[in-house]
Amino acid sequence: MPGQKQFKFTNELIFNPALGVIKSDTTSQKLNLSEQYILLYLIEHVNRAVTKEELLKAGWPDRVVSEASLFQAIRSLRVKLQEKTKGEIIETLPRVGYQITQITTEKYSELSASKVIKNTAPYLPYLAMAAFMSALILVGVYLWLTGYKYPDKPQYITRTSMLLNSMVTLVATSEQDIVELQAKLDDLHHAYKQIDNAPELDNVKLYAFKGDDSYSLAWCRLGENNYCLPHTDFSYQISEDGWSKFKLNVLQELPLSRQDPIIQTELAREPTSQVFLNFLDNSGIDSQVVYYYITKDEDNKLNFSYLNFISEEDTGYHHAMSISSATLTVVENQSPFISTIEVKPIMYHWAYQPNEFVNEDTSTAIRIESKVKKQFLGKTIGYSYLLYQQPFIDLVLNDQVGIYWVHNSEKNAKIFNYKRQLLNQ
């Protein structure tokens, strides 16, 4: 991007308008569009008092919003700019507006752009990757010497029903759980019909799963070819007491499209696949991103490495949760799904550090990850199942996690074409 500019603040943070991020050598924060517009307007009018009316027009050029929206955007910018004291970067002018007084301009080039984990401690990627390599060798040798545990495969049953003009697939391990799922979906449907001006639920592909202690919902909107439309896929992992929160928080403002979280590190290349999960509980963790790195060995097995991140609900900050690796092998399919994949653990490293924003006792994300940790460290074979597949996106059921979408990179299409050949054998 020759000729692009970026701006450095007094605390050494840099705003890059071309990427829409505030970054340093170790952190990166993605701004939403309103935050980008407001910050850029303040920069363009540096050393001048900018009124609230100007910023409302700049931040929301296509609609009218209240000053409360502006106050919220300014608060968010202060957090992402890491202001140690209020007004350190964005100065408040009582009864006037805001201004920025000290800033320097730099030339931006893609070669110098740093890609880092958003709001993660500067030493964490180095420690995590070092632990990954050390543990991969030690645990791999240990498992080779001691062998694995092969538990009984879960016996899943499925049922289909209709929700308006959309097909719903129910998945559980007993008829009783199927009946419970259907009752909960009927309740959600009734609640949804009571919402004024709610969008129609036609042309939706929906899957619901009842696990041992949680539920999963995954859906997407379908296009003319009956494929999921881009950025309309969602996956929610819901605690047993989380249905009321789902009805209140999600159904009231049913998301029609999603954005891909930006979490990158210079020590990890672009992932082969990504998984985006949403959680509904009272823990302070609202979402999770998992990066997959996939290679194929000489025995036609797929070797997976995973980088797992969780996001704070209030701040949007992401923290590394775990690093792990496993071998995935397509095995004889006795399930009602497209394919069965055996997950053989190789290495696991727990990277999560407790913090004041998270209530671990109520966290669905931490509870699920604890089960995965136990499976990996106990050398227990796990299973994943392919429920649905289209170019560059799969719907997977894991016996520990639940149902989720896997987004496969177009740049890595060859490995996934190979994977599809395996799955269809």
PENORVEN-V884030 format. One line per field, one symbol per residue. phi: phi as a letter, one per 20 degrees, with the letter a starting at -180 (. if undefined). psi: psi as a letter, one per 40 degrees, with the letter a starting at -180 (. if undefined). burial: I if it has 16 or more other C-alpha atoms within 10 Angstrom, else O. A space follows every 50 residues. Layout:
phi = ???
psi = ???
burial = ???
This chain:
phi = .gnfdccdefemfcddffemcdbcfccbceefffffffffffffdgmcfd fffffffffcfdbdcefgffgfffffffffelffcgngddeedgmcrbbd dcacdcedcffefedcffldgfefgffffffgfffgfffffffffdncdd ffffdeccbdbdclddedddcadbfffffffffffffffffffeeflfff dflceccccdefbaccccbbeeefemeffgmdeccdddfgdeffffffee ffcgfebcdefdcccfecfgffbccdddccbdenddbbccedcccdefem eeeddcddcddfffdmfdcfdbcbbbddcfdgedeedfbddeddfdbbce dfdgbfedeffdefffffffffgffffelefdccceebbbgmbcdcddfd epebedeefffdfffefffffffef
psi = gheiiihhideeihhhddefihiadeihhhiiddddddddddddfiehhh iddddddddgdeihiiddddddddddddddefhdiheddhhhhhecbiih dhiihihhiddehihihhfiideddddddddddddddddddddddeaihg ihhihiiiiiihhbeihhhhhaeiddddddddddddddddddeehhfhii fifhhhhhhhadfiihhhiihiadeeihihfehihhhhideedddddddd ddghhdiiihihhiieehihidiihhiiigafdeheiihhhhhhihadef ihhhihhhiihhdddeiiihdihiiihhhhihheieadihhhhhidihhh ehhiieehgddehddddddddddddddefhhiiihhdihihehihihhed dahiihhhhdefddddddddddde.
burial = OOOOOIIIIOOOIIIIIOOIIIIIOIIIIIIOOIIIIIIIIIIOOOOOII OIOOIIIIIIOOOOOOOOOIOOIIOIIIOIIOOOOOOIIIOIOOOOOIII IOIOOOOIOOOOOOIIIIIIOOOOIOOIIOIIOOIIOOIIOOIOOOOOOO OOOOOOIIOOOOIOOIIIIIIIIOOOIIOOIIOOIOOIIOOIOOOOOOOO OOIIIIIIIIIOOIIIIIIIIIOOOOOIOOOIIIIIIIIIOIIOOIIOOO IOOOOOOOOOOOIIIOOOOIIIIIIIIIIIIIIIIIIIIIIIIIOOOOOO OIIIIIIIIIIIIOOIIIIIIIIIIIIIIIOOOOIOIOIIIIIIIIIIII IOOOOOOIOIOOIIIIIIIOOIIOIIOOIIIIIIIIIOIOOOIIIIIOII IIIIIIIIIOOOOOIIOOIOOOIOO
